[in-house]
Amino acid sequence: MRPPDPRTVRSRDAALAAARELLIEHGLAGLTHGAVAARSGISRATLYRLWPESPDLVRDSITLHISLSRTRQTGDLRADLSAALAVTRAMLHEPASEQAMRVMIERASVDPAFAEVKEALYRSGTWTVRAILADAVARAELPADLDIDCAVDQLHGPLFFRRLVANRSFGPDYVRAIVDDFLRCHLTKPAPQQGNR
């Protein structure tokens, strides 16, 4: 296979950078081919060639936003889970990304294209937590038979419910409490004491 055309790569990167800015500033409603063309200087024709449908552009823009926000794993299970969920908390409290999530959930229920995008974003958005949990299972810190899908729900679910359903804000202490409750139920060996880290 031939390597990608550097001009196409540059255009794609510039367009996605502009799209991410628009997503942060205006939410999903502001993320259109026309707005991205105006912000990036990339022609609409090029944008439609790279992303023929609006959901394609939305998916790649939000995926970029998620990937740039990912945390680095340290091997400390409690700290890694707290840091990863702090990113989710931040996105839920950022007006544009919160609104994007609400619109995505609403549109996914009636538009199959957006339903596919929502599923892809769910996988991308939970990737870090899945990796942290899998590594902890490999270290025997969590049970070998841990249902990782269920664990992801247990960790993320309260955050989304509190913000998107109950419309309540919450701080880092709430995130840490969710992590601590999860670990109390699932740890197979005691976590290291705070003073011994």
Secondary structure, 3 states (H helix, E strand, C coil): CCCCCHHHHHHHHHHHHHHHHHHHHHCHHHCCHHHHHHHHCCCHHHHHHHCCCHHHHHHHHHHHHHHHHCCCCCCCHHHHHHHHHHHHHHHHHCHHHHHHHHHHHHHHCCCHHHHHHHHHHHHHHHHHHHHHHHHHHHCCCCCCCCCHHHHHHHHHHHHHHHHHHCCCCCCHHHHHHHHHHHHHHHCCCCCCCHHHC
